Amino acid sequence: MIVGTAGHVDHGKTALIRQLTGIDTDRLKEEKARGLTIEPGFAYPEVAEGVELGFVDVPGHVRFLHHMVAGSAGVDTVLLVVAADDGVMPQTVEHLQILSLLGLDRGLVALTKVDRVDAARRRQVREEIAALLADTPLAEAPLHEVSSTSGEGVDALRERLWAMAAMQRDTAVRGHFRFVVDRVFTKRGAGVVVTGTALAGQVNEGDTLRLALGGHKARVRGLRRQHRESDRAHQGDRVALNLAGADIDRDLIRRGDWLVAEALDAPPLRRLDVALRLLDSAPGVKHWTPVQVHLGVGRYSGRLSLLEGQQLAPGESMLGQLVLEEPVHACLGDRCVIRDPAAGITLGGATVLEGDPPRRGQRRPERLAWLAALARCADSTPL
């Protein structure tokens, strides 16, 4: 079970994970110096034989929102963190919106820093949280009052998380292997190493993979899953791959790239037909609005083409097309977050239906019916 944190900056996400696991997820010198999470961090505590539990600690500061979205790839359980002294704050709301757009509907809440407030304030913030979650999939999420300073409530939260991990069923492995890169580096004696999340399929030591956007091939010399040596990894795993190949080097791979199974036919795409949904709180958007698209761990600039009208109202859905300035890798059912690059706000989300659509007849009834059928298919087989 992979648990991802969410919540406003300085609400105690990193400190709570350290209390739960004994692991400090802030690995950068700048993070330790500033006391601020910048990049997603990871912790994999020992639970029990045959039980796997991992934590992804995402940044809470608005300036690192793109890293928060990137860290959510592969997460299946949300740990929403709200500080008792501050209460619900802007990034609490936006993180919750983004998680909903990414299809995450399972989780629990940690009310942190309860040692700093009295009982009346605890009740007040609990009511704020209940109101925030009322119309979301997390409306019935358990809430734990905790303090990373005094240790209050931490044991109870740990017991619940460990129990949830023990009951977690294995994710059904489907499709060809797809892996999105969030770090790439070289290691003496090993060569090129990439880390990221396996979003589909399975990979074995010795397999040949291909860079989706460049076509370059690489052999998997070795791998680690959940920070442990292994000879295979599959969908949902956090993975490090040691790559070998005549045409593979450190400068060839960058954050946001995809490694896919050699057999997967996945051409670079600049245009994606999608099912769109705007947030209730977002302003309406017009046809050909400039947008920023967060897909996988990458950010891409482009335009939003509406296929069923000239304007999309807040809270409404519509078939549309993302026309991007650079090529991307995507498959049916992939989810992305759409933001307004000028206002710096989240507009909504989209589910990928088809790549490289025809340039003519995009709005013909039979074409729209086909996309609607793909949307139903994507809903029935979520990532």
DAMO-V499254 format. One record per pair of residues at least 12 apart in sequence whose C-alpha atoms are under 8 Angstrom apart, sorted by the first residue. I is the first residue (numbers start at 1). J is the second residue. Records with the same first field share a line. If there is no record, write none. Layout:
# DAMO-V499254
I=J / J
This chain:
# DAMO-V499254
1=52 / 53 / 54 / 76 / 77 / 165 / 168
2=53 / 54 / 55 / 56 / 74 / 75 / 76 / 77 / 236
3=53 / 54 / 55 / 56 / 75 / 76 / 77 / 78 / 79
4=55 / 56 / 57 / 58 / 71 / 72 / 75 / 76 / 77 / 78 / 79
5=55 / 56 / 57 / 58 / 78 / 79 / 80 / 81
6=57 / 58 / 60 / 78 / 79 / 80 / 81 / 92 / 95 / 96
7=60 / 80 / 81 / 82 / 91 / 92 / 93 / 95 / 96
8=60 / 61 / 81 / 82 / 89 / 90 / 91 / 92
9=36 / 59 / 60 / 61 / 62 / 91
10=36 / 60
11=81 / 82 / 83 / 112 / 113
12=81 / 83 / 112 / 113 / 148
13=57 / 81
14=26 / 37 / 57
15=148
16=147 / 148
17=43 / 55 / 57
19=148 / 151 / 154
20=154 / 155 / 158
21=43 / 44 / 45
22=45
23=43 / 45
24=43
25=40 / 41 / 42 / 43 / 57
26=39 / 41
27=41
36=59
37=58 / 59 / 60
38=58 / 59 / 64 / 67
39=58 / 59 / 64 / 67 / 68
40=56 / 57 / 58 / 59 / 67 / 68 / 70 / 71
41=56 / 57 / 58
42=54 / 55 / 56 / 57
43=55 / 56
44=226 / 227
47=162
51=165 / 166
52=165 / 166
53=162 / 165
54=226
56=71 / 72 / 75
57=71
58=71 / 72
60=91
61=91
62=91
66=294 / 297 / 299
67=297
69=98 / 294 / 297
70=182 / 294 / 296 / 297 / 298
71=297
72=99
73=197 / 199 / 296 / 297
74=197 / 198 / 199 / 236 / 237 / 238
75=104 / 236
76=104 / 106
77=104 / 105 / 106 / 107 / 108
78=104 / 105 / 106 / 107 / 108
79=107 / 108 / 109 / 110
80=92 / 96 / 107 / 108 / 109 / 110
81=109 / 110 / 111 / 112
82=109 / 110 / 111 / 112
83=111 / 112 / 113 / 114
84=111 / 112 / 113 / 114 / 116 / 117 / 121 / 122 / 125
85=113 / 114 / 116 / 117 / 121
87=125 / 128
88=125 / 128 / 129
93=132
94=346
97=279
98=337 / 346 / 349
100=136 / 137
101=335 / 336 / 337 / 348 / 349 / 350
102=335 / 336 / 337 / 349
103=335
105=137 / 138
106=137 / 138 / 141
107=138 / 141 / 142
108=138 / 141 / 142 / 143
109=141 / 142 / 143 / 144
110=143 / 144 / 145 / 146
111=126 / 143 / 144 / 145 / 146
112=145 / 146 / 147 / 148
113=146 / 147 / 148 / 149
114=145 / 146 / 147
115=147 / 149 / 150
144=156 / 157
171=235 / 236
172=235
173=200 / 201 / 202 / 234 / 235
174=200 / 201 / 235
175=200 / 201
176=200 / 201 / 202 / 260 / 261 / 263 / 264
177=198 / 199 / 200 / 201 / 202 / 203 / 234 / 235 / 260 / 261
178=198 / 199 / 200 / 201 / 258 / 259 / 260 / 261
179=196 / 197 / 198 / 199 / 200 / 258 / 259 / 260
180=196 / 197 / 198 / 199 / 256 / 257 / 258 / 259 / 296 / 297
181=194 / 195 / 196 / 197 / 254 / 255 / 256 / 257 / 258 / 259 / 297
182=194 / 195 / 196 / 254 / 255 / 256 / 257 / 297
183=195 / 196 / 254 / 255
184=250 / 253 / 254 / 255
185=250
186=250
190=242
191=242 / 243 / 244
192=242 / 243 / 244 / 248 / 249 / 250
193=240 / 241 / 242 / 243
194=240 / 241 / 242 / 243
195=238 / 239 / 240 / 241
196=238 / 239 / 240
197=235 / 236 / 237 / 238 / 239
198=233 / 234 / 235 / 236 / 237 / 238 / 239
199=235 / 236 / 237 / 383
200=234 / 235 / 236
201=234 / 235
202=232 / 233 / 234 / 235
203=232 / 233 / 234
204=220 / 231 / 232 / 233
205=220 / 221 / 222 / 223 / 231 / 232
206=219 / 220 / 221 / 222
207=219 / 220
208=220 / 261 / 262
209=259 / 260 / 261 / 262
210=259 / 260 / 261 / 262
211=257 / 258 / 259 / 260
212=257 / 258 / 259 / 260 / 266 / 267 / 268 / 329
213=257 / 258 / 267 / 268 / 327 / 328 / 329
216=247 / 248
217=245 / 247 / 248 / 262
218=243 / 244 / 245 / 246 / 247 / 248
219=243 / 244 / 245
220=241 / 242 / 243 / 244
221=241 / 242 / 243 / 244
222=241 / 242 / 243
223=239 / 240 / 241 / 242
224=239 / 240 / 241
225=237 / 238 / 239 / 240
226=238 / 239
227=239 / 240
255=297 / 298
256=296 / 297 / 298
257=298
258=329
266=329 / 330
267=329
268=327 / 328 / 329
269=327 / 328 / 329 / 330 / 355 / 356
270=322 / 323 / 324 / 325 / 326 / 327 / 328 / 355 / 356
271=321 / 322 / 323 / 324 / 355 / 356 / 357
272=321 / 322 / 323 / 352 / 353 / 354 / 355 / 356 / 357
273=319 / 320 / 321 / 322 / 352 / 353 / 354 / 355 / 356 / 357 / 371
274=319 / 320 / 321 / 322 / 350 / 351 / 352 / 353 / 354
275=317 / 318 / 319 / 320 / 350 / 351 / 352 / 353 / 375
276=317 / 318 / 319 / 320 / 348 / 349 / 350 / 351
277=315 / 316 / 317 / 318 / 348 / 349 / 350
278=312 / 313 / 314 / 315 / 316 / 317 / 347 / 348 / 349
279=314 / 315 / 316 / 346 / 347 / 348
280=314 / 315 / 316
281=314 / 315
282=314 / 315 / 346 / 347 / 348
283=313 / 314 / 347
284=311 / 312 / 313 / 314
285=311 / 312 / 313
286=306 / 310 / 311 / 312
287=304 / 305 / 306 / 309 / 310 / 311
288=303 / 304 / 305 / 306
289=303 / 304 / 305
290=302 / 303 / 304 / 340 / 341
291=303 / 304 / 338 / 339 / 340 / 341
292=338 / 339 / 340 / 341
293=336 / 337 / 338 / 339
294=336 / 337 / 338
295=335 / 336 / 337
296=336
300=324 / 325 / 326
301=324 / 325 / 326
302=322 / 323 / 324 / 325
303=322 / 323 / 324
304=320 / 321 / 322 / 323
305=320 / 321 / 322 / 323
306=318 / 319 / 320 / 321
307=319 / 320 / 321 / 362 / 363
308=320 / 363
319=368 / 371 / 372
330=352 / 355
331=352 / 353 / 354 / 355
332=351 / 352 / 353 / 354 / 374 / 378
333=351 / 352 / 353 / 378 / 379 / 381 / 382 / 383
334=351 / 352 / 383
335=349 / 350 / 351 / 352
336=349 / 350 / 351 / 352
337=349 / 350
338=350
351=375 / 378
353=371 / 374 / 375 / 378
354=371
